[in-house]
Amino acid sequence: MSIEYHHQHIHTLEDLEDGVSVFLRLDLNVPLRGDEITDDTRIRAALPTIKRLIEKKCKITIASHLGRPKGKVIAGESLLPVAQRLAELLDIEVVFPDDCIGTGVHKHLLDQQDDQIILLENLRFHADEEQNNAEFARKLKSKHHAYVSDAFGALHREHASTAALPKLFDKKYAGLLVEKELQALSRLIKTPSKPYSVVLGGAKISDKLKVVEALLKKADRIFLGGAMVFTFLKARGHRVGNSLVEEDMIPRAKKIMDQASDRGVSLFFPKDFYLGRSVEDPGEPQYCSSVSIPDGMMGLDIGPKTLAHFSEYLESSKTLFWNGPMGLFEKKPFHRGSFELATLISKCNAYRVVGGGDSVAAINQSGLADQVDHISTGGGASLEYIEKGGLPGLRALAS
């Protein structure tokens, strides 16, 4: 079986023969507190592909990045805790070399037993990884016969393990997670059922500018929240107090609003807010019943009138994509708007996709993850795929 991709094809695990040596690129970039993994969602998301390869009696070498060590060995960004967690979840021995290339790794590959998995040390301990260095990719390839990518969250990066390396293999495949992501996200860009609603939050409009412009060609309704909305509100002439505004983005915000009007896309803005003194020290939330925020205060969450307004139009959606929190999600009680939005979305009779770290956290923590159709692990990769319809790591997989 294969997935059609820009007039080419990406093969899936159904095409992978049994018993081969596989280089498996995963996204195991989990949050750590010291040596403790605080959220193992990404590890668990990778388990189905690992188990499928075990069923196929493949010899598996796993590679991933963790954090941003910038080409230096940093003890606090070692994948050792991930190796230990993988061993627990799979009930299998996970061999953990102290590097991802070199003679030590080669010896482990030669000595690997059928009941062992190898997890390489952090790829980003080498600057060559982020530089997409071809020689580094050749060293990673070593004796492996097939390449499998299940690191959807890293496929927008043109790095050695995601871009240069798969091109060295004749046999290359998408893992089960990548396959699932492509099926889900393709419904958002190819044939979304109408009305198609998009909810966008987060801190900066500059982070989402291109995806907003791309969505104007597909979506019927775009609902804006989070700190990014204040650039739009200031562009509309509203007082925003000390709220985060990207002054240099105001002309682009005006252009987006004009484009939306020209295309008949409805933009929805908040009608009220909960305010705080600052991001670092918000204090007790103060309710503001309008979008006119007094000096000295910041909008840090949406209010009940906004939720009621959004709900009125979200309910009739047939396709719904949510990316980005509605407020200062990481500091209670400014998480409430995002939690209540998660509840609204869970009740919509629509094809619902949630993507982006904090919005995924909101849907998970609210206990509603099983009430939506797809939770994307991609973050930036999801947005870039929606914006461009392709990713460097997918191009490298296609043939």
N, C-alpha and C positions, 0 to 999 in steps of 0.2 A: 504494500500500500504506500502511496505517496501523496504529498500535499502539493497542489499547484501553487507556484510562486513566480509571478512575473514571467510567464511563458516557459518556466523551467519547473523542476520538481524537487521536493525535499523528501527523502525517503524516511520512513518511520521504522520503529523497532520490529514490526512484522517482517521486514525485509532482511533483518540481521540474522546471519547464520549462527548456529550454535557453536560454542566452544572456542570463540576467538578471543584474542587479547584486546580489551577495549580501554581507550582513554576517555573517561567520562568527565566532561566539564560541568560542574554544578555551581549554583550560587548559594554558598554556605556562609554568607556574610551576615552572621547573627550578632545581635547586641550582647556585649559582655560587661559584667561588673566584676573586675578582677579576673578570676578563672571561672566564674559562674556564668553560664548562658542564661540570660533573662527571658528570652523568647526563642523557642526552638522551631517555630513555624516553618522556616525555610528548610530545616533539616527534614522535618516530617513530609514536606511537600516533595522532597527528592526520593523518598522511600519507594514509591511504586516503580519508578524506573530502575532503581538498584535491585529491587526484588525480581523484576522481570529479567534483568541481566543474569542474576543468580540462577533463575529457572532455566535460562538458556546455557548455563554452565560456562559462562564467559569468565575470563580472568579480568578483574576490574581494577583500574587505577583511577582514583578520583582526584580532581584538581579544583581549586577554588581560590578566590581572593578573600581577604578579610581586612576591613578598614582601609586606611590610607597611609601605609608606612613609607611611601615614596622612595622605594628602592633600598630601604634600610631594614635590617633585622631588628624588630622591636618585640621584646618578649611578650608584652601585653596584647599583641596582635597575632600570636601564634594560633594555628588551627588545632593545637593539642586538645583543648576542651571539646572541640567538634568531633575529633577522632574518638574520644571517650564516650561522647553521647551517641555517636553512630554505632559503636560497639554494643552499647546498652539496648538501643532500639532494634537492632538487627540480630542480636545474640550471635555475633560472629566476631572473629578476631580481626581487628583493624591495625594493620602495620603502619607506623608513622615515621617515615624518614625525617632527618633534620633539614632537608632541602627539597626542592622540586626538580632539580637536575643534578647531574654529576655521577661519579663512580659509585657513591653510596646508594643512590636511587637505582642505578643499573643492577647492582648486586641484589637488591630487594626484588627487582623484577625477575631476575634469574631464579631466585630461591622461592618465589611466591607459590604457595600451596593452593589447591582448589578451594579450601575452606577459609581463605584469607582475602581480605580486601586491602589495598594500599591507598592511603590518603596522603597526598603530597603536602609539604609545608606551603605556606602562603605564597602564591605566585607573585604578589606585589612586593615581596622582599627583594625582587630583582627589578631594577628600573626598566629592563628590556621588555617586561610584560606590557607596561602601559605605552611603551614606544613601538609596539607591534613589530619587534625585531625578528626578522626571518630566521636568523641563526639560533636564537633562543627557542623559537618554535620547533626547529629541527631537533634540538636537544630534548624538548618535551616529548616529541613523537617517539623517540627511542625505538623500542621493538614492538610497539603497538600496531595491530593490524586494522583496527576500526576506531572511528571517532564518533562519540555520541555527545550531543549538546542538550542539556536540560537546564541551562542557566539563562532562562529567559530574561531575568533582571539585569543581565550583563551583556545582552546581545546588541545593545545600542552603542557599546564601546568597541572601537576598532583596536583591540588589544591582541597580543600575540596568541593567546590561548583561544580567543573567540573569532579572530579574523584570519591571521596567517596560518595557524595550525591546521584547521580543517581543510584548507586548500592542498595540504600535503598528502591527504588521504584519498584513495579511490573509493573507499567504503566509509560513508559518513551519514549520520542519521539524527533525526530529532527525537529527543526523549519524550516521555508521556506528558510531562508538564508543558513543554514547548508546544506539543501538538494540541493540548487542551487550550492553551492561551491563544494560539492562532485561530482555532475554531471559534472561540468566544469573541475575540476582538474583531475578527473579520465580519461578524454580524453587525458591528457598530459602523464599519466603513463601507461595506458593500451593499447590503440590502436591509438597512434598519427599518423596522415597522414604524409607522407614523401614528401619532406624533412622537418625535424623538426629542427627549429632554436631556440636557446635560447640566449637572451641578458642579461648579468649580469653586474651590476655596484655596487656602494656602496663603503664604506670606507675600509673594511678589508676582505682579503681572508679568514682569520680564521673564520669569521662569516658564510662563504658560502662554506667552504672546503668540507664538507660531501655532500652537495647537488650537488656541481660540480662533485664529484666522482660518484654520483648516476646518474647524467645526461649524463655522458660519456657512460652509458649503453643504453641510449634511443635516445639522440640527434644526429643529423647529423652535425650540425654546432653550435659552441658556440662563441659569440661575447663578448669581454671583454672590459669594460670601467670603469670609476670612479677611485677612488684612489687605489682600489684593484689591478688594472692592473700594477702598478709600481713594485710590488713584482715580477710579471711575467717578466716584461721588464728587471729588474735587473738580474733575473735568466738567461735571454737570453744574458746578457752581455752589455746591453745598459746603457748609462749615464742617471741618473734620477734626478740629482740635489738634491734639498731638498724635493722632493716629498715623500709622505708617503710610507714607505716600512716596512713590517714586516720581519725583518732579519731572525727570527727563522722559517719563513714559506717558505723561498727560496728553501730548499730541497723538500718540498711538492709541490711547484709550478713546479719544474723540473719534479717531478714524474707524476704530472697531465699532463704535456705536453708530456711526454713519453707514458703515457696510451692513450692519445688522438691519438697519432701517431699509436700506436699498433692497436687501434680499428677503425682506419679510420675516426675519428671525426676531422673535420676541425676547428681549432682555429683561430679566427680573432682578430688582435690587432690594436690599433689606429696607424695612420700614421702621425698625427700632433696634436698639443695642443695649448690651450691658457694658458698662464702662469701668475702667481701672486707671490708676495713676501712671503705671508703666508696665512694660513686659516683665521686668525684673522684680518689681514690687507692686503688684496691682492693687493690693488692699482688698477691702470688701467691695463686691460689685455694686455699682450704682445704675439704676435703670434709667434709660433715656427713651422716651416714647416717640422720638422722631429720628431723622437722620442728621439733625443739626447738633453737632457735638461741641460742647463748650471748651474753651481754651484750658489747657492743663490736664485734660482727660483724653483717654484713648478708647476707641471701640475695640473690645476684646471678645465679644460674642454676639450672636444674633439673639433677638428677643422673641416673645410669643406672637406679636403681630406679624413678624417676618415669617415665622413657621406656618402660621395660618394662611398667609398670602401664598407662600410656596406650595403648601399642601393643596390648595384649591386647584392649582394647575398641574401639579405633579400627578395627581390621582388619575387623570385621563391619559397619561403617557402609555405608549406601547413599547418603547425602548427607552432605557434610562441608564445613564453613565454618571457615576459620582467620583470625583477626584479632588481631594483636598478638604481639610477641616473647615468648619464655619467660624472657628474662633481660636483662642489660646488654649488649644485642646489639652496640652500637657499640664495645665494648672487648673485644678478644681477651684471654684465651680464653673469655670469658663469652658468646660467640656460639654455642658448641657445641650447647647445648640446642636453640636455634632451628634450627640446621642439621640436627641429627639428627631433629628433629620434621618438618622439610621432607622428609627422606628417607622417614620413616614414611608421611607423607601421600601422597607420590608413588607409593607401592606399594599404597595402598588401592584396592580395586575399588569405587569410589564416584564419585558426581558431586561433584567437588572444586572449591571456590572459595576463592581466597586474596585477602584485601583488607587494606589498611592499609600504610603506608609501610615499616615495618621488616620485617613478615612478607613483603611483596612483595620487599624487598631480600634477605631470607634465601633465598627460593625462587629468585630470580635468581642470586645469588652462588653458590648451591650447584649451579648448572647444571641445575636440575630444573624450570625454568619450563614446558618443553614436556611435562612429565609430569602436569600438572594440567589441568582442563577450562577454567578461567577465572581470570585474574588481574585483579582489579578495580583500576582507576586512581582509584577514588573516595575512599578513605580515609573521612573523616567523612560524605561523601555516601552511601557504601555502607551505613554503619551506620544513618544516619537513614532511608534507604529501607527497610531491613529492619525498623527499629523502627516506622515510620509507614505504610509502603506508598505514600509520595508525597513529593515535594519541591517547594519553591516554584518552581524553574525549570522543572519539568515541568508544573505547573499553568498557568504562563504560556504554555507551548507548546501546550497542549490546546485543542481547539475542538470 
